[in-house]
Amino acid sequence: MEGASFGAGRAGGGFDPIEFLKQPQTILRILSWVFSVVVFGSIINEGYINIDSPELHCVYNKNEGACNYAISIGIIAFFGCVFFIILDINFPQISSVKDRKRAVMVDMGFSGLWSFLWFVCFCFLANQWQRTPNLPEVDQAADAARAAIAFSFFSIITWAYLSLLAMEKLRDLISGEEEQRIIP
């Protein structure tokens, strides 16, 4: 990156939306955002069915915890993506190296944690789906249940890659700071 300073453009530089949208980090955040909407949206929309009673039950083996966990992780991931996209837009405006490091470390920590939580979500949903009895009522919500499982798996990949990109950015910040100390 020409004119780069500590992992980003020089502070106060202009914002180019086309270049921003072409960055791998932005593409992955948008994908993660869409995946989270698919997971919590499919469960909220079709994840609850009537099985042997007038009450609605979670399609995943009547385990309310499975539905609640996936919805919670998906909604928090949705807002996390929005927050980090806004942070990425404003990152070049941060002039302090310490503040840039903090922002990247928060990004790396959140992305790593959410990659792990999506892994737990995928395992939990897949396990409960495997134990779900094959009933006609379940067939109505089967596509939504499978979509939530599939997109929770895809989310593992995108969030893990986001944490790797944040780790690379942190490494660039640290190496740039060391160069600054060496050169008077």
Secondary structure, DSSP 8 states (H G I E B T S, - for coil): -TTEETTEE-TT----HHHHHHSHHHHHHHHHHHHHHHHHHHHHHHSEEESSSSSEEETTTT-HHHHHHHHHHHHHHHHHHHHHHHHHHHGGG---HHHHHHHHHHHHHHHHHHHHHHHHHHHHHHHHHHHS---HHHHHHHHHHHHHHHHHHHHHHHHHHHHHHHHHHHHHHHHHHHHHHH--
